[in-house]
Amino acid sequence: MSSVPTVTLNNGVQVPQLGFGVFQIPPDETKDAVLTAFEVGYRHIDTAQGYGNEQGVGDALAASGLARDEVFVTSKLNNSNLTPEDAMASFELTLEALGSDHVDLFLIHWPLPTVSDFVARWRTLEEIYRSGRARAIGVSNFQPHHLRKLHAETTITPAVNQVEIHPYLTNDEIRAFDAEHGIATEAWSPIAKGQVLEDPVLVRIAEQLGRTPAQVTLRWHVQRGDIVFPKSVTRRRVEENFAVFDFELSATDMADITALDRGMRTGPDPDTFAFVG
Ligand SMILES: NC(=O)c1ccc[n+]([C@@H]2O[C@H](COP(=O)([O-])OP(=O)(O)OC[C@H]3O[C@@H](n4cnc5c(N)ncnc54)[C@H](OP(=O)(O)O)[C@@H]3O)[C@@H](O)[C@H]2O)c1
C-alpha cells in the first residue's frame, strides 16, 4: 500500500527505507503514536529494549489489524544485557512485549568496547538468527574497527549498522565501510533531533522546492541510500516526514547539504560510551 521503497539486506530480507522511530516516546503514549504512524502509512517501526516501550509497539501491532508480515519491526539488545544468558532471556521478553514469535531485525545497541566483549554478544545474536526468531541481525553504533573485529572472529556479517547521521554528522567513512562490506546503513536522529532545521542551506533549498527543511533533510538521506526512521509524536509532522517520495534534490543540493558536516554528535561517542543501565 505504501509508496516507500525497500532496501534489500545482505540476506535478502527487505526493509522499508522510511520508518518510524519511538525513542523517548513515553510507554503509555507509544501505542497511539505507532497507530498514528500506521494510519499515515508507515510500515517499519524502530524500537529498543532500552526505550521501555516495546509493549506499546506490540499493543499497536495487535490493535492495528495489520498482518504481522506487513510491518517491519526492529528492536535492540539493551546495554545491561551483557552475558549470553541475560541477552537470550531479554530477547524472550522482547518477543513477549511485541506479541510476536519473531522480530524482523535485532541489533546490538552499543558496542561498549571498554565494558564487555561485543563479540560474545554477537554470537548470541547469531544463535537467535539461526533459531529463526530474528529475520535479520545487525549492530548499532559500530565503528569500522569494531566491525573488522566482528568480521575476523565471527561467521555472520551484520545486515545493518545503525549510526547517528544527519547533515551536521555525515559519517561518510562508516557509510563507505558498510557499503563495501554489504552492510546497510541506518541513520539515527536523521534530523539531529530538530537541530538542523534552521540551517540556512536547508531553509533555502526547502523554500526553492516548496518543502520543509525536515523533508529536504529526509530526502537527502533517502537519495544517499540510507534507511531512516524519524520520530514525532505530532501527527502533522508524522505526515510531513512521510511525504518525501514525490520530489528530488539536485546533485548540487545534495552536495551543498553534505558539505554542512561539522562532526557534531547529538548522542554519545561509540568508542567511549559505557552506560550499562
Ligand atoms: N541506535 C541508537 O543508538 C539510536 C539513538 C537515537 C535514536 N535512534 C532511533 O532513531 C530514531 C529517530 O531519532 P531521534 O528520535 O533521536 O531524533 P529525530 O528523529 O532526528 O528528531 C526527533 C525530534 O524532532 C522533532 N521533529 C520530528 N519531525 C519534525 C518535523 N517535521 N519538524 C520539526 N520537528 C520535528 C520531534 O518532535 P515531536 O516528537 O515533539 O514532534 C523530536 O523532538 C529514534 O526514535 C530511534 O528509533 C537510535
The ligand as a Gaussian input file, in Angstrom:
#p B3LYP/6-31G(d) Opt

LIG

0 1
 N       20.622000       3.241000      17.834000
 C       20.717000       4.311000      18.584000
 O       21.618000       4.428000      19.428000
 C       19.699000       5.396000      18.431000
 C       19.890000       6.646000      19.076000
 C       18.943000       7.640000      18.880000
 C       17.850000       7.411000      18.053000
 N       17.676000       6.173000      17.458000
 C       16.499000       5.897000      16.610000
 O       16.330000       6.932000      15.660000
 C       15.020000       7.483000      15.796000
 C       14.992000       8.942000      15.424000
 O       15.946000       9.664000      16.200000
 P       15.553000      10.744000      17.309000
 O       14.208000      10.427000      17.818000
 O       16.664000      10.817000      18.272000
 O       15.599000      12.123000      16.537000
 P       14.973000      12.727000      15.192000
 O       14.017000      11.808000      14.533000
 O       16.119000      13.272000      14.400000
 O       14.180000      14.001000      15.768000
 C       13.066000      13.865000      16.626000
 C       12.718000      15.257000      17.164000
 O       12.407000      16.146000      16.088000
 C       11.059000      16.598000      16.191000
 N       10.511000      16.506000      14.829000
 C       10.188000      15.380000      14.144000
 N        9.751000      15.680000      12.915000
 C        9.793000      17.024000      12.801000
 C        9.454000      17.922000      11.770000
 N        8.975000      17.506000      10.606000
 N        9.621000      19.280000      12.003000
 C       10.115000      19.725000      13.195000
 N       10.455000      18.901000      14.203000
 C       10.286000      17.561000      14.016000
 C       10.356000      15.684000      17.176000
 O        9.406000      16.408000      17.925000
 P        7.937000      15.855000      18.354000
 O        8.045000      14.370000      18.635000
 O        7.632000      16.672000      19.571000
 O        7.001000      16.164000      17.210000
 C       11.513000      15.259000      18.070000
 O       11.757000      16.256000      19.061000
 C       14.681000       7.207000      17.274000
 O       13.308000       7.354000      17.558000
 C       15.208000       5.808000      17.418000
 O       14.303000       4.889000      16.832000
 C       18.594000       5.184000      17.639000

